[in-house]
Amino acid sequence: MEQKNVKKGILVFVRYALAIAFLSAVADRFGFWGAPGEGNVAWGSWSNFLDYTALLNPWAPKILVSFLGSVTTLLEVVFAIGLIIGMRTKIFALGSAVLLLVFALSMTFTLGIKSPLDYSVFSASGAALLLFLHYD
């Protein structure tokens, strides 16, 4: 197989992997993966997700937490769609990298370093940065 095709295939794989991860997280906060407390469910409801958002942003007043959760969710959906479609990939990759880095740092400062490492948030941010470098 030609190296150019392999590279192209890997870049598509990374785009889709990041996009699906974003969409899976969004699905979880709306209960599509199951109810709160069920196996492999992180939040299971919007209110649980907002509680987690408040935990990661202890500086934010309660009224701002809902805004942060909504903006985060919107960005994840927009970035996922952009990565899947493959238009303006450089912009969507950079946005994804920054959003994931913000997640990773918020998790680190509030929960400790183990949580973002266990969820591979730094790795996902790095993958998005590599996408950014490979698209013009």
C-alpha positions in Angstrom: 0.0 0.0 0.0 1.3 3.4 -0.9 2.5 5.5 2.0 0.4 8.5 0.9 -2.8 6.3 1.2 -1.8 5.0 4.6 -1.2 8.5 5.9 -4.6 9.6 4.5 -6.3 6.6 6.1 -4.7 7.3 9.5 -5.8 10.9 9.4 -9.4 9.9 8.6 -9.2 7.3 11.5 -8.0 10.0 13.9 -10.7 12.5 12.7 -13.5 9.9 13.2 -12.1 8.7 16.5 -12.1 12.2 18.0 -15.5 12.9 16.5 -17.1 9.8 17.8 -15.6 10.4 21.3 -17.2 13.8 21.4 -20.5 12.5 20.2 -20.4 9.6 22.8 -19.8 12.1 25.6 -22.7 14.2 24.4 -24.9 11.1 24.1 -24.0 10.1 27.7 -25.1 13.5 29.2 -28.5 13.0 27.6 -28.9 9.5 28.8 -28.5 7.7 25.5 -25.9 5.3 27.0 -28.1 4.5 30.0 -29.4 5.9 33.2 -27.2 7.4 35.9 -25.4 4.7 37.9 -25.6 2.0 35.2 -22.4 0.4 34.1 -20.2 2.4 31.7 -22.4 5.5 32.1 -20.5 8.7 33.2 -23.4 11.0 33.7 -26.6 9.6 32.3 -28.4 12.9 32.6 -28.0 16.6 31.9 -28.2 17.5 35.6 -25.4 15.0 36.5 -23.3 16.5 33.7 -23.9 20.0 35.0 -22.9 18.8 38.5 -19.6 17.5 37.0 -19.2 20.8 35.1 -19.5 22.7 38.4 -17.0 20.3 40.0 -14.4 21.1 37.2 -15.1 24.8 37.4 -15.2 25.6 41.1 -14.6 29.3 40.4 -17.8 29.6 38.3 -21.1 30.9 39.9 -24.0 28.4 39.6 -25.7 30.5 36.8 -22.5 30.3 34.7 -22.3 26.5 35.1 -25.3 25.9 32.9 -23.8 28.2 30.2 -20.5 26.4 30.4 -22.1 23.0 30.0 -24.2 24.2 27.1 -21.3 25.8 25.3 -19.1 22.8 25.8 -21.8 20.5 24.5 -22.4 22.7 21.5 -18.7 22.9 20.7 -18.3 19.1 21.0 -21.2 18.6 18.5 -19.9 21.2 16.1 -16.3 19.9 16.2 -17.5 16.3 15.8 -19.6 17.2 12.7 -16.7 19.3 11.3 -14.2 16.4 11.8 -16.6 13.9 10.2 -17.4 16.0 7.2 -13.7 16.9 6.8 -14.3 20.5 5.8 -12.0 23.1 7.3 -10.4 20.3 9.2 -7.5 22.4 10.4 -9.8 24.8 12.3 -11.9 22.0 13.8 -8.8 20.1 14.8 -7.3 23.1 16.5 -10.6 23.9 18.3 -10.8 20.2 19.4 -7.3 20.3 20.7 -7.9 23.5 22.7 -11.2 22.2 24.1 -9.6 18.9 25.1 -6.7 20.6 26.7 -9.0 22.8 28.7 -10.8 19.7 29.8 -7.6 18.0 30.7 -6.3 21.0 32.7 -9.6 21.5 34.5 -9.6 17.8 35.5 -6.0 18.0 36.6 -6.5 21.0 38.8 -9.7 19.7 40.4 -9.4 15.9 40.4 -5.7 15.3 40.1 -3.6 14.1 37.2 -4.9 10.5 37.2 -8.3 11.3 35.9 -7.3 13.0 32.6 -4.7 10.3 32.1 -7.2 7.5 32.7 -9.6 9.1 30.2 -6.8 9.9 27.7 -7.7 13.5 27.5 -4.2 14.7 27.0 -3.7 12.0 24.3 -6.8 13.1 22.5 -5.7 16.7 22.6 -2.3 15.7 21.2 -4.0 13.7 18.4 -6.1 16.7 17.5 -2.9 18.8 17.4 -1.4 16.3 15.0 -4.4 16.6 12.8 -4.0 20.4 12.9 -0.4 20.0 11.7 -1.3 17.7 8.8 -4.1 19.7 7.2 -3.7 22.9 5.1 
